[in-house]
Amino acid sequence: MMGFMMWMAGNTVHLFSIGITFSALWQPISALQGVGKVFEPYKDNKVDLLGPKLLFIALNLGGLALGVWKLNTLGLLPTHSSDWVSSLPPAQ
């Protein structure tokens, strides 16, 4: 759903696209911080939760990568040398 919303937001920098992009970054980060809480109701000695936890982490990392990709398409990541010109010392 988040991927569809980012696609619908387009590639121009405006309030909606920035909001959707930062939401796409925040949701996986907060989900990864609460992995233990998510799987707490299913904790049982008979059930191995390692596989589902690894899948949960992988899917959230994929969502995080999608958010970083969207930041790059919006031009909000400093990926070119011209983005760092202001921090360079002046030429002599």
N, C-alpha and C positions, 0 to 999 in steps of 0.2 A: 504494500500500500504506500509506504514511504517513497519507494522508487517511482511509482506512478505520480505521486504528488510533486516530486522533484522534476520529473519530466514535464508536467503541466506548468510548472513555475517558469520555465524557459531559461534562457541564458543571459538575461539582462539583470543588472544589479538593481533591485528595488526591494522594498520592505517585505513583500510576500516571499520572494525567493530566498532572501537572507534568513527570514524566520523559519522557513521550511528546512533550509540547509542546517542551521544550528540546532533545530529540533532533531534532525537526522543524526547529528553528532552527539547530542546529549542523551538521547534514549538508549543507544547501545552502551555508552559509558556507564550510565546509572544501572542498566541491567547487568553489566559485568561486575559491578560492585556488589550486587545483591544476589549472586549465584547461590550462595548458601541458603538465603531466605526462600528463594524460588523452589528449591528442591527439598526443603525441610519437611513438608507434609508427606513426602514419599519415602522418607528415610525408613529403611527396614533392613534387618540383617539378611533377609532372604533375597533381596533385590540389589543388583549391582547398578549403581547410578553413574558410573564413570562414563559410559558411552553417551547417555543423554546429556550429561554435563558438558562433555567435549563438543557435542553437536550444538548445544546452546551457545557455547563460547564461540565456536566457529561461525555460526550464523550472525551473532552480534558483531564479530570482527568484520564480517562481510558487509554488514550495514554501516559500520564505521568507515570502511574503505569506500563505500558508495558516497558517504557524506564528504569525505576528503576529495574524492573525484569531482563532486559537484562544486566544492570550493575552488578547485583548479579551473573548472570550466567557466566559473564566474570571474576568474582572474583575481581572486582574493588571496592566493598563495604567492609568496615571493619566490618565483621560480626562474626569473631572468636576472641578468646582471644589472639591468637598468632599475630593478626594484631596490638595489642596495647602493645606488650612487650617492645618496645623501650621507651614508656612513663612511664613505671613502675620503681620505685626506685630499685637499686640493692639489692639483699638479703644480710643480715648481717651474 
